[in-house]
Amino acid sequence: MKRGLKLIGALSLATMLLYGCDNAGTSTATGEATVKEVKQGDLNIAFVYTDSVINKYDYFKSKSEELTEKGKKFEGDLQGRASGFQQEVQNFQQTGGNMTVNQQRAKQEELAKKEQNLMTYRDNLMQELSADEAALYSEVYDRVQNYLKTYAESNDLTMILSYTRGGAVWYGNDALDLTESVIEGLNKAYTAAPADTAK
């Protein structure tokens, strides 16, 4: 999960920097949309602690708990299958001496196939959980980014940076820290959302 958080922070900062490099100091019109020219003296910049925003976001906490429960269910199912397979192997070891050579060979091939199927099943479960985790981080990233865009527009901010340890931002004055305000706003929006859109 921490690797995912670092990825979100890096992507967030890269997106903001790319957007800033492409658009700062330009004025273009595309249909009705225009890009406002920004001068250096007009910049209003703030930052959020990315880890705190993600980890204290109620939506993320709720979905993470669901993912953890799903992982426990998968683990229990896998352990049950592995235990059944192990029992079958032990039974064969105890009774295999009473079988003909052909019966032993057939049983060994059957057990080898079952073991391979069990490993494939385990790999599929791990891939599913990994995909679910990636999808969750992607969705949370989109939700936070959309909220921050609205927040920035409402508070006349030119840019909101993602502050992570070891990231591109090495220092930020505490007066520019919006983390708690953003967390509060995100959680209010999540709580106020209708049940069908809060999934």
PyMOL commands that set and color helices and strands:
alter all, ss='L'
color gray80, all
select helices_A, chain A and resi 2-23+40-42+50-55+58-98+101-154+174-176+179-192
alter helices_A, ss='H'
color red, helices_A
select strands_A, chain A and resi 29-30+33-34+45-49+159-163
alter strands_A, ss='S'
color yellow, strands_A
deselect
rebuild
show_as cartoon
